[in-house]
Amino acid sequence: MTAIKFVTPSTDEFRRLLRVRVDSYFADRALSKHWNAVMALKLALYLGGYLGAYALIMLGGFSVPVMFGLAIIVGLAGAGIGFNIGHDACHGALSKSSRVNRFWAHAFTLIGAHAYNWRIIHNVSHHGFTNIPYADGDLHPVSYLRYFQQAPNKRPYHRFQHLYAIPLYSLATLVWIFYKDFLHISRDTHAGLKKRKPPAVEYLILALGKSLHIGMLLILPMIFLPIPIWQVLVGFIVLHLVMGLSLASVFAVGHLVEDVEMPLADQEGHIHGSWAEHQLKTTSNFNTKSRFFFWTVGGLNFQIEHHLFPHVCHVHYPKLSPIVRATAHEFGLPYHEFKSFFEAQRSHLSFLKKLGKEQIVADPVLP
């Protein structure tokens, strides 16, 4: 397909003014845009929870319900690591040091994923071309889900996707670990994006990372715990169902909801308008007043601020949100927001139901 390009007006006053105001916020308070004590506490909390619950599992001696409860804690802490540590590090938002960010990006390695693949799939494809059909890879999940009108994979079962999507999301990290990473590192393209051949070391990192994760959570318990192998397998699956559902359901409500736009490129592959304005039109926040979500989802309830300032650590988003909202309103731009996570989920399921029923709309550009 034709390479997508934003045709920005000669004076992108919204983006310029927003940058000035956000830069002034940090400068006036002598604050770093990167991590602070709160972020350090989050790092300790989620890594400690993940490794601590795992250590208790390996100590054994607990009842079966307690062991499964610990597996659930590992899954929730693993999601917290992905949201709060790996995600920010892969965006270069944790630290001003690229070495520090590369190190903490391996938080993804700990939970079984591959940071190199994530940077391409998420940072480049999704952030660069948010909600643009054929360019945003997040609009092309498994064939059982249909996310835009022009998607050519319309099937009768899509009428029920709003019913089976949530259970399907719970499989996200299992698919990621055992299939998706291997598929993406072997492909030359992703959603029309030409990829460079990965450095040789990334194949080694992928193999070692998978071995570490599977070895820790599956092989070692099978060897050292005096419990049936089937219980280890069930515990492994349970922790990943929890982790997968947590990660996928939160990422879904940032863009796959009612009212946000999914603009098509023209015949030259152009999206007419500012990239920053595009992020506002295609992105939605949820429950931004919640302390619970501030501590759990790594700022993804501030999805708008994250897309506009992905290199800023997420702990700053609550303070940036009023600046972004006011500037958007000043320029007559949308600022999509749901009051609660459940309201956002309801909109996501309505979005899926609508797309599941709609017939394919012919793409004016692609055959």
N, C-alpha and C positions, 0 to 999 in steps of 0.2 A: 504494500500500500504506500501512498504518498506520505512523505515525512510531514509530521504535524509541526506547524509554526504559528506562534502568536503574532498577529499584526497589531502592534501596540500604537495607539495615537502618539503623535509627536510630543504631546505634553501629558504625561501620565501623572497628573496632579494628585490624585488620590494616593497612589503608592508613595510619591515623594513626600507628601505631607505626613502620611502615616509613619514613614521611617523617621522623619524629623521628630515627631512626637514621642515615638518609642525610644529613640536614641536619647532624647532629652530626659525621659523618665529615669533611665539608668545613669546618665551623666549627673543629673541634679542630685541624685542620692548616692553617688560614688559606688554603685553596685556593679558587680560582674553579671554578664548575661548567662553565665554558666552556673555550675552547682554551688550550693551553699550548705549550711549546717543541716537544714531540713532534708536536702537531697542526700547528704551523707547518712542521716538517720534512716531514710528510706532504703538506702543501699544495705545498711546493716540489718534492717528489719527483714527484708525479703531474702537476702542470702542466708541470714541466720535461721529464718523460718524454714527454708528449703533444706539446708544442710542439717539443721537440728532435728527436724521431723524425720529425715532420712536416717540419721544416726540412731534415733530411738527405734526405728523399724529394725535396723541391723542388730541392735542390742537384744531384740526379741523378748520373749517372756510375757507379752501382753495377750489379752483375749483377742479373738478374731475381730469383733466389732471395733476395738481400740486400734488394731493394726490397719483396718480399712479407714478409720478416722484419720490416722496419721498419713495414709496414702492421699486422702482428700486434701490434707494440709499441704503436702508436697505439691499437689496439683495447683492449689490456689497460690502458693508462694511462687511456683514456677511461672504462673500467669503474671504475678506481680513483678517478677524479674524481667519478663519480656516487656511489659508495659513501661516500667519505670527505669530500668537500667539499659537493657539491650537496645530498645527503641531510641532512647536519647543518644546513646553512645554511637549508634550507626548513623545518626544525623549529625554527629560532631557537636552535640549540644551539651554534653556533660562537662567538658573541659575545653579550654583554649588550646590545649596540647593535643595534636593529632595522635601522638603515641598513646596518650592516656585513653583517648576515645577508642582507638583500635584495641587496646587491652580490654576495656570494659565491654566492647562489642561481643567479646567471647562469653558474656553472660548468656547470649543466645546458644553458644556451644553447650553450656551446662544443661540447658533444657532441651537439647537435641536438635537444634536448628543450625543453619550455616549462615553466618553474618554476611559473607560475600554475596551470596544469592539474595539475601534480604535487601542489601543496598541497591541492587539493580531492580528487583521487582517492586520494592516499596519507594525508595528515594527517587529513582529516576523515572520509572514507568508511571507509578501512581501519583506522586507529587508533581511531576512535570506535566502530566496530561490528565489531571483529575476529572473523572466522569466523562471523558471523551471516548465514545464508542470506538473500538478497534485500536485505541492507543493506550488507554488505562487498563493494564493487565488485571486489575481487581474486578473489572466488569466481565471477565472471562474465567469464571470459576469452573467447577465440574459441570458436565453437561446436564446434570439434574436440576440446575438452577439457571434461570433466565433473568438477566438484569437490565436489558434495554430492548426497545421495540424492534430495532433492526437485527437483533441477534438471530442468526439463521437456524438455530438449533431448536425451534419450537416443536414441542412434543405434547401429546395429550396429557401426560402426567404433570406437566407444568401447571395445570389448573389447580393442583393440590400442593404447590410448592410452599405456600404460606403455612401449611399444616406440617410438612416434613422438614422445613428448612432448619428449625432449631435443633432437632435431633441430629441432622446432618452436620451442623456446625460443631457439635461435640466431637466429631471425628477429625477436626481440623489439624490438631498437632500430630495425631497418628499418621495421617496422610502426609503431612509436612516432613516428618522424620523418616518414614520408610519409602516414600515415593517422590514427593514434590521436589526436594532438594536435588536428588539424583537426576530428575528430569530436567530441571532448569540449568544445572551446570553442564549438561550435555547438549543443550540447544544453542544454536547460533543466533536466534531471535527470540524476542518476547513481546507479544502484542504489537508486532510490526517494528519493534526497536531492534536494530542490529547490535549485537553484543560482541565485545572483544573476547578473544580466547582467554579463559581464566589463567592466571599464573599457575605454574605447576604446583607450587606450594599449597594452593587452595584445594587441590584434589586430596592432598595429604591431610590438611586440616579437616576437610569434610569426613574423611575416613576415620581419623582419630577422634573427632567430635562424636560421631555416631557410636563408635566403640566405647567411648567414655560414658555416654548417656545410657546405652543399653547395658553395658557392663555394670554400672552402678545400680540401676534400678531394676534389672531383670536377672542378669547372670549371677552376680554376687549373692543376692537373696536366695536364689535357687540352690547355691552351693552351701551357704552357711546357716540359713534359717531352718530350724527343725519343723517346717510346715510343708504340707503338700504343694507340689509344683503348681497345681491349678490355682491355689490361693495366691501365689506370687503373680501368676499371669492375670488373674482377675484384678488384683491390686494395681498392677501396672496399667491395665486398661482403664480402671476407674480413675486413677490420677490423671490420665490423659483425656478422658472424657470431660473431667472438671476443667482442666487447663484449656482444652480446645474450645469448649463452650464459652468460657470466660473471655478468651481472646477474640474469637470470631464474632460473638454477639455484640461486643463493644465496638469493634472496628466497623461492623455493618451499619450501625446507626449514624455514622459520621457523614455518609454520602448516599446511602441507598434508602432514602425516605421520600415521602411526598413533598412536593413543592420545590425541591432542589432541581437544578437544570442538568441536562445531559446533551450539550450542544454538539452538533455534527460539524466537522470541518468541511470547507467548500472543495471544489474540484482541484484546487491547487494545494490542498492540505492546510489551508489557513483557518485559524480561529481569530475572528476580528474582535479586538478588544484587549484590554490590559490583563496580564496574567494575574495580578492581584485582585482585580474585580472578578475575574473568573473564579478564583478561590471562594469568594463570598457567595457567588451564585450557585456553587456546586457543593457546598459544605454546610454542615449543621452542628450546633452545640447541643448539649443536654445537661440539665441539673448542675449548673455552674456554681450554685451556692452551697453545694453539699461538701462537708468536710470528709465524709466517707469516700466519695469519688475522688476528691483531691488526693487522698492517701492511697488509693488503690489502682486507678487506671492510667497513671502516668500522664495526666493532662489531656487525655483523649476526649474528655467531656468538654474541653476547650478546643475542639477540632479546628475551628476557624483560625484561632490564634496560632495553633500548631502549623497549619498549612501556610499561613502568611510568614511565620517566623520559626521555621523548623530547626534553625541553628541556636535558638534560645532554649535553655533548660526549662522544662515544663513547670517547675515550681514557681516561675514568674508569671505564668499565664493568668492567674486570677487578677493580678494588678494590671495586666495589659488589656484585659477584656473590655473594661469601660472605655479605654482609649480607642480601641478598634471599633466598638459599637458606635460611639459618638461620631467618629470620623466617617464611618459608613453612612450613618443617617444624614450627615452633613452633605454628602455627595449623592443622596438619594439611592443608595445601594442597599440590597437586602442584608439582614443579619438574622439568619435562620437559627432558631433556638427552641428547644423543648424544655418544659419546666421539670420534667422527671425522666428517668431512664425508661420507665414503663410506658410513658407517653411516646417516647422515641421508638421503643420496640413496637408499639401498636401501629405507628406510622410505617415502620419498616415492613411489618406483616401485611398492611394494607397495600403498600407498594408492590410486594411480591404477588399478592392476590390479583392486583390489576394487571401486572405484567404476565402472569400466568394465563389470563383469559384473553389478552389482546392478541390479534393476529400479527404476523410479521409486517412491519411497515417498510416498504421498499426504500433502500438507501439511495438518495439522489446522486451519490458519487460512485459507490462501489456496486459492482454487478450483483 
